[in-house]
Amino acid sequence: MQLRQLVMICLTVGLLATGLNPARAVPPRVQLYEEVEKGLEVGAQIGFAWDFNPPVESPGPGLLVGLELGYDINWLLRLKAGFSDTIYSAEGSSGSIQNLALDFEQRMVWAGASFSLFATQRLYAYVQGGLGYAFTSPKQVDGMDVAGDDDLALMAGAGLEYYTRLRHFSIAIEANAIIMPMRGDVSMAVFPVVRYTWGFPKDQILEPIRDRDGDGVPDKEDKCPDVFGPESNRGCPEPDRDGDGVIDRLDRCPDDPGPASNEGCPEDRDRDGDGVPDRTDRCPDEPGPASNDGCPEEDSDLDGVPDRIDLCPTKRGYKEFDGCKKKSDIKIRIKNKAIELREKVHFETNKAAIKSRSFPILDQVAATLRQYPEIRKLQIQGHTDSQGPDKYNLILSQRRAQAVVNYIVSKDIDKDRLEAKGYGEREPIANNKTRQGRAMNRRVEMIILERD
């Protein structure tokens, strides 16, 4: 092999082994855990080697076995030494002898060091180098040169080590280039290593953290190292003017003592005097009834009946008529088992679209449900006349009942209080043979299923 080729091989192996520009190398990120060992180690190697300028023609890859000893100076530097034996298998011919076995061995003792590029709790990536001496045998077979001369060996490579959950054991994969300058030969070896390590004593790894006041903030970061205080305040206690145990930063009433469960305010305090304690009042500074969680209720027509339960919220009326001006303006009536509608709910012909003239009566239904929360379940029933197929009428009645439910839900009524049910033409209340009877049969009914 020419010297120029040898130099190119060495440069290529060196770049592959280091992988990183040494000028860019930084100290490894290190996390120390008791179950990960770093110290004196012994390892076993087994893998393969390839000789790029072998003494005989076309030997196969050699089988490599070896042992190593190492000692971790620190998490960056490990000193290493070891012994390896590589067996190559080859054949040749000598005179009349064909298929002559030309097997040879290359034994090497070496010493060197590895340097960490990257370290975490479990992984350790490194480059390494060393110097050794290679012994080869046999020198000759049947008068033919086989193994070549003994030589110095320069070693360069890299590896990746994984620390297993078995505290003392780790597994690594290494790739090394072995350069024999006097013979002009280079070989490459790739092999896994199983290592067993005896770790450093714990007090050599961990330095105790000083925390005089025991608040969890180290003294070097604690602005009040002799007084207990939270980390959020850099180790200093936070002020609590009323002494109720709730710091002022979190106390809704910093000058009046109260329990933490009420954010530092007195439990029976009622700032707006509406009879709803501040702890349950959604509007503690504005008076409002308990039925609206202590918040004032809107009354658009200023008739004294809140919009929430006003059956005529846009026209000023009287409390005795639920916010309407006269009794005839009330379009519904609550009975024991139903809400009676005094007007029909009108839909587009053969559709489930509600006509706008029916919106006021459905608004009154929603207001009634707000006024009477004891009505827990209301069934909205859809009915049709006998015109058209029975199956079509059943589907149409279900869609219309669901349209009414959707409208009432849009007025802030819990959908779980409503149920849509279509009956089609199956429950007539009048004769379907007359026009008037059919009009009566096209209807919406509201049945109370559950009531407290």
Secondary structure, DSSP 4 states (H G I P E B T S, - for coil): --HHHHHHHHHHHHHHHH-S-GGG--PPP----TTS--EEEEEEEEEEEEESS-SSSS--PEEEEEEEEEEESSSSEEEEEEEEEEEE--EEEETTEEEEE--EEEEEEEEEEEEEEEE-SSEEEEEEEEEEEEEEE-SEETTEE-S---EEEEEEEEEEEEE-SSTTEEEEEEEEEEEETTTTEEEEEEEEEEEEEEEPPGGGT--PPP-TT-SSS-TTT-SSTTS---GGGTT-PPP-TT-SSS-TTT-SSTTS---GGGTTS-TT--TT-SSS-TTT-SSTTS---GGGTTPPPP-TT-SSS-TTT-SSTTS---GGGTT-SSGGG--EEE-SSEEEESSPPPB-TTS-PBPGGGHHHHHHHHHHHHH-TTEEEEEEEEE--SSS-HHHHHHHHHHHHHHHHHHHHTTT--GGGEEEEEEETSS-SS-TTSHHHHHHHSEEEEEEEEE-
